[in-house]
Amino acid sequence: MIDYVHLFYQEGTAEARKAILVEQRDRLQKQIDTMNLVIERLNKKVDRYEEIIIPAEKKLLNKKRE
């Protein structure tokens, strides 16, 4: 973005400035996409804990108490 600011003060650099903004936008979109994938995976793991792991642990603990 420093390059963008330097170009801002020069004439005839609109296309170059636009290219910098597009590049930054695309880079940010890739980061967002990656983060969304990570969130989806974590949500699945959390769901698995609720559905499988926690009930299984409770059963094991109950057996040990008997």
PyMOL commands that place a pseudoatom at each C-alpha (Angstrom):
pseudoatom trace, name=CA, resn=MET, resi=1, chain=A, elem=C, hetatm=0, pos=[0.000, 0.000, 0.000]
pseudoatom trace, name=CA, resn=ILE, resi=2, chain=A, elem=C, hetatm=0, pos=[3.007, 2.285, 0.351]
pseudoatom trace, name=CA, resn=ASP, resi=3, chain=A, elem=C, hetatm=0, pos=[3.441, 1.985, -3.415]
pseudoatom trace, name=CA, resn=TYR, resi=4, chain=A, elem=C, hetatm=0, pos=[-0.184, 3.034, -3.828]
pseudoatom trace, name=CA, resn=VAL, resi=5, chain=A, elem=C, hetatm=0, pos=[0.365, 6.206, -1.814]
pseudoatom trace, name=CA, resn=HIS, resi=6, chain=A, elem=C, hetatm=0, pos=[3.500, 7.080, -3.790]
pseudoatom trace, name=CA, resn=LEU, resi=7, chain=A, elem=C, hetatm=0, pos=[1.638, 6.580, -7.048]
pseudoatom trace, name=CA, resn=PHE, resi=8, chain=A, elem=C, hetatm=0, pos=[-1.307, 8.633, -5.824]
pseudoatom trace, name=CA, resn=TYR, resi=9, chain=A, elem=C, hetatm=0, pos=[0.782, 11.780, -6.039]
pseudoatom trace, name=CA, resn=GLN, resi=10, chain=A, elem=C, hetatm=0, pos=[1.872, 11.051, -9.608]
pseudoatom trace, name=CA, resn=GLU, resi=11, chain=A, elem=C, hetatm=0, pos=[-0.204, 11.762, -12.681]
pseudoatom trace, name=CA, resn=GLY, resi=12, chain=A, elem=C, hetatm=0, pos=[-1.297, 8.981, -15.008]
pseudoatom trace, name=CA, resn=THR, resi=13, chain=A, elem=C, hetatm=0, pos=[-1.051, 6.204, -12.442]
pseudoatom trace, name=CA, resn=ALA, resi=14, chain=A, elem=C, hetatm=0, pos=[-4.726, 5.335, -12.048]
pseudoatom trace, name=CA, resn=GLU, resi=15, chain=A, elem=C, hetatm=0, pos=[-4.332, 1.902, -13.684]
pseudoatom trace, name=CA, resn=ALA, resi=16, chain=A, elem=C, hetatm=0, pos=[-1.290, 1.052, -11.578]
pseudoatom trace, name=CA, resn=ARG, resi=17, chain=A, elem=C, hetatm=0, pos=[-3.110, 2.090, -8.406]
pseudoatom trace, name=CA, resn=LYS, resi=18, chain=A, elem=C, hetatm=0, pos=[-6.132, 0.043, -9.419]
pseudoatom trace, name=CA, resn=ALA, resi=19, chain=A, elem=C, hetatm=0, pos=[-3.891, -2.988, -10.007]
pseudoatom trace, name=CA, resn=ILE, resi=20, chain=A, elem=C, hetatm=0, pos=[-2.479, -2.618, -6.481]
pseudoatom trace, name=CA, resn=LEU, resi=21, chain=A, elem=C, hetatm=0, pos=[-5.984, -2.493, -5.017]
pseudoatom trace, name=CA, resn=VAL, resi=22, chain=A, elem=C, hetatm=0, pos=[-7.097, -5.533, -7.015]
pseudoatom trace, name=CA, resn=GLU, resi=23, chain=A, elem=C, hetatm=0, pos=[-4.023, -7.461, -5.900]
pseudoatom trace, name=CA, resn=GLN, resi=24, chain=A, elem=C, hetatm=0, pos=[-4.664, -6.565, -2.253]
pseudoatom trace, name=CA, resn=ARG, resi=25, chain=A, elem=C, hetatm=0, pos=[-8.318, -7.535, -2.572]
pseudoatom trace, name=CA, resn=ASP, resi=26, chain=A, elem=C, hetatm=0, pos=[-7.461, -10.886, -4.157]
pseudoatom trace, name=CA, resn=ARG, resi=27, chain=A, elem=C, hetatm=0, pos=[-4.863, -11.612, -1.490]
pseudoatom trace, name=CA, resn=LEU, resi=28, chain=A, elem=C, hetatm=0, pos=[-7.342, -10.814, 1.257]
pseudoatom trace, name=CA, resn=GLN, resi=29, chain=A, elem=C, hetatm=0, pos=[-10.041, -12.956, -0.385]
pseudoatom trace, name=CA, resn=LYS, resi=30, chain=A, elem=C, hetatm=0, pos=[-7.660, -15.937, -0.424]
pseudoatom trace, name=CA, resn=GLN, resi=31, chain=A, elem=C, hetatm=0, pos=[-6.993, -15.447, 3.298]
pseudoatom trace, name=CA, resn=ILE, resi=32, chain=A, elem=C, hetatm=0, pos=[-10.722, -15.279, 3.998]
pseudoatom trace, name=CA, resn=ASP, resi=33, chain=A, elem=C, hetatm=0, pos=[-11.342, -18.443, 1.967]
pseudoatom trace, name=CA, resn=THR, resi=34, chain=A, elem=C, hetatm=0, pos=[-8.619, -20.272, 3.873]
pseudoatom trace, name=CA, resn=MET, resi=35, chain=A, elem=C, hetatm=0, pos=[-10.002, -19.113, 7.204]
pseudoatom trace, name=CA, resn=ASN, resi=36, chain=A, elem=C, hetatm=0, pos=[-13.504, -20.229, 6.229]
pseudoatom trace, name=CA, resn=LEU, resi=37, chain=A, elem=C, hetatm=0, pos=[-12.172, -23.707, 5.450]
pseudoatom trace, name=CA, resn=VAL, resi=38, chain=A, elem=C, hetatm=0, pos=[-10.471, -23.852, 8.830]
pseudoatom trace, name=CA, resn=ILE, resi=39, chain=A, elem=C, hetatm=0, pos=[-13.689, -22.771, 10.552]
pseudoatom trace, name=CA, resn=GLU, resi=40, chain=A, elem=C, hetatm=0, pos=[-15.636, -25.491, 8.734]
pseudoatom trace, name=CA, resn=ARG, resi=41, chain=A, elem=C, hetatm=0, pos=[-13.136, -28.137, 9.843]
pseudoatom trace, name=CA, resn=LEU, resi=42, chain=A, elem=C, hetatm=0, pos=[-13.210, -26.909, 13.432]
pseudoatom trace, name=CA, resn=ASN, resi=43, chain=A, elem=C, hetatm=0, pos=[-17.013, -26.905, 13.438]
pseudoatom trace, name=CA, resn=LYS, resi=44, chain=A, elem=C, hetatm=0, pos=[-16.992, -30.538, 12.303]
pseudoatom trace, name=CA, resn=LYS, resi=45, chain=A, elem=C, hetatm=0, pos=[-14.544, -31.450, 15.068]
pseudoatom trace, name=CA, resn=VAL, resi=46, chain=A, elem=C, hetatm=0, pos=[-16.676, -29.678, 17.674]
pseudoatom trace, name=CA, resn=ASP, resi=47, chain=A, elem=C, hetatm=0, pos=[-19.777, -31.477, 16.408]
pseudoatom trace, name=CA, resn=ARG, resi=48, chain=A, elem=C, hetatm=0, pos=[-17.934, -34.785, 16.598]
pseudoatom trace, name=CA, resn=TYR, resi=49, chain=A, elem=C, hetatm=0, pos=[-17.085, -34.080, 20.234]
pseudoatom trace, name=CA, resn=GLU, resi=50, chain=A, elem=C, hetatm=0, pos=[-20.709, -33.353, 21.030]
pseudoatom trace, name=CA, resn=GLU, resi=51, chain=A, elem=C, hetatm=0, pos=[-22.007, -36.423, 19.184]
pseudoatom trace, name=CA, resn=ILE, resi=52, chain=A, elem=C, hetatm=0, pos=[-19.337, -39.061, 19.798]
pseudoatom trace, name=CA, resn=ILE, resi=53, chain=A, elem=C, hetatm=0, pos=[-16.466, -38.190, 22.109]
pseudoatom trace, name=CA, resn=ILE, resi=54, chain=A, elem=C, hetatm=0, pos=[-18.324, -36.747, 25.097]
pseudoatom trace, name=CA, resn=PRO, resi=55, chain=A, elem=C, hetatm=0, pos=[-20.946, -39.535, 25.248]
pseudoatom trace, name=CA, resn=ALA, resi=56, chain=A, elem=C, hetatm=0, pos=[-18.198, -42.178, 24.899]
pseudoatom trace, name=CA, resn=GLU, resi=57, chain=A, elem=C, hetatm=0, pos=[-16.200, -40.630, 27.724]
pseudoatom trace, name=CA, resn=LYS, resi=58, chain=A, elem=C, hetatm=0, pos=[-19.280, -40.567, 29.944]
pseudoatom trace, name=CA, resn=LYS, resi=59, chain=A, elem=C, hetatm=0, pos=[-19.867, -44.288, 29.283]
pseudoatom trace, name=CA, resn=LEU, resi=60, chain=A, elem=C, hetatm=0, pos=[-16.265, -45.104, 30.150]
pseudoatom trace, name=CA, resn=LEU, resi=61, chain=A, elem=C, hetatm=0, pos=[-16.411, -43.099, 33.358]
pseudoatom trace, name=CA, resn=ASN, resi=62, chain=A, elem=C, hetatm=0, pos=[-19.649, -44.796, 34.376]
pseudoatom trace, name=CA, resn=LYS, resi=63, chain=A, elem=C, hetatm=0, pos=[-18.119, -48.248, 33.800]
pseudoatom trace, name=CA, resn=LYS, resi=64, chain=A, elem=C, hetatm=0, pos=[-15.125, -47.369, 35.957]
pseudoatom trace, name=CA, resn=ARG, resi=65, chain=A, elem=C, hetatm=0, pos=[-17.432, -46.326, 38.793]
pseudoatom trace, name=CA, resn=GLU, resi=66, chain=A, elem=C, hetatm=0, pos=[-19.311, -49.651, 38.711]
for i in range(1, 66): cmd.bond("trace and resi %d" % i, "trace and resi %d" % (i + 1))
show_as sticks, trace
zoom trace
